[in-house]
């Protein structure tokens, strides 16, 4: 899934989310929520699917 597509899907579910799309090393992809790294392509070796990211966003949102 492309970064912008994932951002759009997160914004649909969480309209108040603040999402930053930063340039990094070629092929890098990380998701940080409230300062917590919840996904790193470098660590996992692959891009996440939407459901995996939304699950992590949901978990972080519950923490407040």
N, C-alpha and C positions, 0 to 999 in steps of 0.2 A: 504494500500500500504506500502510496506517495505521501510525503510529509504534509502537503497542503490538504489532501483528502482526509487524513487523520485529524488535522487541526479543525477542519470543517465539521467533522462528526463529533468531536469533543465539544465544540462551541454549540452545536445543536442540543446536546444533552446538558451542558453546563454553560448557559448563555453569559454568566458573569465571570467565567474563567478568563484569566489573563494569560495569554500564550505568547511566548517569544520564539521566533524562528531565527536561530543564530547560525551563522556559517561556522563550520568546524572542518576538521580534516576530511578529505574526500571519503565518502562512504560511511562517515560516522552518523550515529543516530542515538540520541539520549532523550529520556523523558524525566524531568525533575518536577516534583509536585511539592509545594511548600518547602522548598529547599532540600527535599529528600530525593535522591536518585532512585527511581523506581524501574528504570529500564536502560540498558546500555547494549547497543548492538555489538560493541567491542567485547563485552563479557559474554553475551549469549551466542554470538556468532551468526546471528540472523536478525532480520527485521521482525518486529512483533506483528501480530494480527490485531485488528481493532478491538475484539472482545478482551484480549489480554490487557491492553492499555486501559480500556474503560473499567475493567475490574479493579485495576490498581488505582485509578482515579477515584472510583467509588470508595475503596478502602481508605484512602487518604482523606476524602471529604468527610467521612464518618468520624475521623479523628479530630476534625475541626481545625 
